[in-house]
Amino acid sequence: MKSPLSLLILSAVLFGSLLLFIYPEWAKLTSEGSTPAMQPDARASTAITPLRPQQSEARPDGASRRSLGLVWSFRPTHKWLYRDPFKNETVEQRGGMVCTDIIVAEDRAYFGCEGGFLYCVSTDGKMLWSFETRGTRVGAPAIAGERLFFGSEDNNLYALNPITGQQVFRFDAKSEITTTPCIADGRVFFSSRQGDIFALKSDFGKELWVYEDDSGNSSSPVTDGVDVYVGTDSGKLLAIDAKTGGLKWSYDAGNAIRSAPVISGDRVFFACWDGGLFGLLKSAPHQTFVTQLDGFIKSTPAVSGAWIIAATMNGLVYAIDAASGEILWSNKCADVLEASPIVASDGRIYIGGWDGGFTALDVETGKVLVERFLGSMISCRAASWPDGKIVVGMKAGLECVFK
């Protein structure tokens, strides 16, 4: 019969093994030291932490998954309260996953985290400021001149000074805002979860018009300065006059549009949740092509020259001819791809997956050039600085890596 002491030791070993299996990020943190402590004068801290060498994993196309040349890591440590709907109680949380696409402007990166926080960090990973809203989540920011705009689940669109993080104004839309605004000619356009599309003066937030749509859950809008294009959960792409707010035309794609449209020349491209990729003329709802991709689509396509780069939740990345809609190549890069792809100036496509893999592909061939494991879920679009650094948002925080 085993002694109580041996049973206690055996239980501790089994519990530790279970933690390592269920929470691989916990294993990474405990092997590198404890989680970053709350700084007395800041809500987050950073650490320059080179990743440990990893054994390469061969791929059929010759690429390998290898260790990452890490520049710096940023781990949010803000405190916030989470309302557990199952236990009907409030639980204090520390930190939170990056929940928005990352925006870079000059020497700064801006992004939102769970808990309703927007962060600004420098190119060396230092937090310059953070801004707290009353929502649990925020939308990705947009910047024009001396204004940074972003929405929150607290129903407000916020305008901040991008240098100081000080609030200039806020606008109550009476509905949650987790989409990304767009800006043109001194006007900021955004959509709410209720489905309304707003136009405000970008200086101090005067409302210019609101287009009311009862379908709910509109996508992020885009504009060319003449029209505003936005998709709806009812499957319609709307073209709205940017000056008056009047509807110019509507195109029924037959399935929910949950990612932002993309404007290129005289065309507008968009993806539906069911995997349909559409090309339309901007001037009229004339379909130039529709191409069915394999898997649901939540991410926003990217345009690179005459090609459209799209990703599906099945883990596939596609290159599509923007004129004909012909699929030029496809490559499976992850089990699940929710993040939108980016095409950097070096001609590479960058995208991260739920499995924590971050992949670079050749835009012309689709060949995987490098695949690097970051160890934490990636669900948002990365961003690149002109000096070659890539900023990646993950469940664990933010990491800046070399190309």
N, C-alpha and C positions, 0 to 999 in steps of 0.2 A: 504493500500500500504506500502510495506516495505521500511524502510529508507535505504539510500546508505550504512550506516555503517553496518546494519544487513546483507545486501546483501554481503558486503565484507567479514564479518566473516563467513557467510555460505559458500562462495566460497573457503575460506582458509581451512575450515574443510573438504569439499568435495575433494579438491586437496590433502590434507594430507592423507585422506583415500585411494585415488587412488594410491598414492606412496606406502603406506603400502601393498596394494594388489599386485602391479606390481613388487616392489622391496623389497622382504623380507629381503635382506641383509642390505638395507638402514635402516630398522627398527631396526635391531640388532645393527648397528653402532651408530645410534642416541640414543638408549637406554643405551649404554655403554659409550657414549662420542663421541667426534669427531674423524675422521680418524687420524691415527698417522701422526704427522708432519714430514716434511723432516728434517733430522738431518744435522747440518752444515758440518759434516765430513763423512757423509755416505749417501747412496742412499736408504736405507731402515731402518726400525725400528722394534722393537719387543715389545710385551707386554704380561705379564702374566695375562691372563684374564679368570678366572673360568667361565664356562657357568652357566647360571641360571638354577635352577631345572626345569625339565619338567615333565608333567604328562605322566605316562607310557601308552603305547598303546599295548593292548594284541594282540598276534599273534596266529594263529591256532596251532602252534607247541609249544606253551608255553613260547616262548621268548618274551621279551618286549623291546620297544624302550625307553631308559632312558637317563638321563643326563650324561654328559661326564666328567671324571676326567682329566682335561686339565693340561698339564705341562707348555706349553708356546705356544704363537701364534707369527707368523712372517708375517708382512704385507709389501710387497714391495711397495715403494713409488717413484721409479725412474720415470723420465719424458722421454717421447718419442713421436714421431710424427707418426700419423696414417693417411694413405691416404684413404679417404672415396671414394670408387669407384662409389657410387650413386650420391653424391653431387659434385664429382670431386674437392675436396678441402682437405687440410691437417689440421688435428685436433690434438691438443696437448693432450696427455693422461698421467695420473699419475698411476703408479703401473701396474699390469697386472696379469692375471691368470697364475698359474703354468701349463705349457704346455708340460712338459716332465715327464717321470718316474723319481723317486727319487733314487739316488745312495748313499749308505752310505759306508764309509771307515774309520775304526778306530773311531775317535771321531768327525767326520765331515759328513755333508750331502750336496750333490751337486744336483742342479736342475736348469732348465731353466724357464724363464718367458716370457710372451708376451713383445714385445719391443726389443727382441734380446739380453736379458741379461742372463748370467749364474751366479748363486749365490753359495756361500759356507757359511754354518752356522755351529755353534758348537752345542754340545749336550744340551747346556742350551739356545739355541735360539738366540745367538748373531751372527750378520753378521761378518764374518771374511774378506771376500772380495767379490767383484762383478766384472764381466767383460762384457763390452758392445761390441756387434758386430754391423755391419751395416744392418743386416737383421731384419725382424719383428719377426721371430721365430727361435728357435734353436732346435737342437736334444738333446736327453739325452746323458750325458757323459759316458765315460768308463775310468777306471784308471788301470794303471800297473806301479808299482814302482814310479819313479819320473816324470811321465807324466800323464796328464789328457787330453783326446781327446774328442772333440765334434764338430759337424757341425752347419752351419747356413744357412739361406736363402740368405746370401750374397755370396754364392758359395764357401766359404772357410771351410776347416777342420782346426781347431785350436788345437795346443798343448800347454798346460799351465803347470806351476809348481803347483801341487795341494795344496801345503802349502801356497804359496805366491800369486797365481793367476797371476803371470807374464807370458807373452807370450814367448814361446820358439821358435816356428815357426808357419807358416800357409801355407796351400797348396790350391791353386786355382783349383777347379775341373770343372770349367766352367758351373756348374749347381748347383741348390740348394741342400743342404744336411740337411735333418731333421731326418734321421735315426740314429741309435746308432751304433758306431764303435765296433769292437771286436779286441782283441789283443792276439797274441801268438808268442813266440820265437823271440822277437825283431821286430815284424811286426805288423802294424795296418791295418785292412781291413775295408772298408766302401763303401757304395753305394750312388749314387746320384739320384735325381729325374729324370734325363734323362735316368737312367737305367744302367749306367756304374758302374762297381765294381773295386775298386782300392786297391792296396797293397803298403804301404810305409814303409820305415825303421822308427822305432818308435823313434830313437834318434834325428835325425834332418830332417826327412821328405823326404828323397830321394825316388823317385818313382821307384818301383820294377817292377810292371806290371799293366795293366789295361785291364779288360775284357769288351768289348763293347757289350751292349745289347740294341736294339732299341725299346724294349717293354715299357720302361719308368716305373717310380715309383716302383723301387725295394724295397723289404722289408729290414729291418735291417739284416745284415749277422751274422752268427755264425760260429765258427770254432772249430775243435778239434786239430788243429795244423797240420793236414795232408790235410784236404780239407776245403773249405769254402762253406757253404750252404746259398742260398739266394732265396727268392721267387720273382716273377714278377707279374705285373698287367695283363700279358697275361695268367696267370695261370700255369706257369712252375716253378718247383723247380730245381735249378741248383746246381750241385756239381762241384766246380772249384778247381783245384790243387793249394794248398796254396803256393807252391814254384814257379811254372811256370806261373800260371794264365790260364792254358789250361783247357778246358771243359772236365770233365770226363764223366758226364752223365746228362741227362735232363729228368724230369718226368712231363708230362702234366696232371694237375689235373682238367682242364676244367673250372676253375674260378679264379678270381684274388686272389693273396696271399698278404695280407696287414699287416700281423703280422710276427714277426720273427720265424723261425723254432726253435725247441728245440732238443738238442742232449742228448741221454741217452743210455749208453752202445753201442751196435752195431746198434741202431735204430736212426732215425731222425723223429720227429713228426712235423706236421704243420697243420694250419687251413686255409680254404678258406673263402672268403667273404660270400659265399652262405650258410655257416654253415657246410660244410664238414670237418671232422677231419681225417687226414691220418697218417698212420704209414708205414715207408719204412725202408728197410735195408740200411745202409750207404754205403756198398760196391758196391751195384748195385740198380737200381731203381725198386726193387721188392717190391710190395705192400703187407704188412702184414695185414692191415685192412683199411677200410674206414667206418666211422660212421657219419650219418647225424644228426646234432643237430638242435634244433628249434631256428632259428634266424640268422641274419648276425653276422659275427665274425670279429672284428677289433683288439681284444686283443691277447696277446701271452699266450698260455697255460703254465702251470707250471707242473713239474713232481715231484711227491712225492712217492718215493719207486716204487711200481709196478703200481701206479695210475697216470693218467693224470687229471689235474684239468683245466677245460675250462669254459669260460663265453661267453654268447651271448648278442647281443644288445637287445634282448627281456627281459633281466633281469634275465636270468637263469644261475645258476652255476651247472656244471656237474662234476661227477667223472667217469672216463672211465678206464677200465682195459687196461693197456699198451700192453699187449700181444695179447688179442683177440679183443679189441675195444668195448667190451660190456659196456653198460651204467650201472653203479652200483647204482647211485642215481642222482637226480636233485632236485634243490630247487630254487624257484623264490625269489630273494632278492631285486629287484628294478624294476622300470619301464624300465630303460635303463642302461646297463652295458657296458661301453666303456673301462674302466680300466682293466688292466691285474691283475689276482689274484696272491697273494703271499702265500706260505706255510711257516710259521715260525717254529722255533725249538720247540715250544710248541705243535706242531701237529694241529694247527689251520689254517684255511684259512681266509685271510683278503682281503676284496674288498670293494670299494666304488662306489656309483652310481650317476647318474645325479641329483637325488632328494636330494643329500646331506647326504644320509644315509651311514654309515660305518658299515659293518657287519663282525662278526666272526662266522665261521662255524666249526663244528667238521669234520675233514677230513675223518673219517671212516663212519659216518652216514649221513652227510650233515645237521644235525640239527643246527639251528641258536642258538648260545650260547649267543650272545649279539648283539644288534643292536642299534647303537648310531647315533643320528642326529647331523651333524656338521653344517648344515645350508647353505651350499654352494656347487655348482656343483663339483663333483669329476670325472675326466676323465683320470687320470694317475695312474700308479701303485705306491702303498705305499712302504715303506721299514721299516725294523726293526733293532734296535740296540740290541746287546747282553744283555743289562741290562733290556730288556723288553719293552722299549719305541717303539712306532710305529709312524712314520713320514708320514703325509698325506698331499698331495698337492691338493689344491682346486682352484676354481675360485677366492676366496677372498685372498688366500695366502697359508701359510704353518701352520699346527698345529701338535704338538707333544702330544701324548696321552698315557695313561697307557693301558696295555692290559686288 
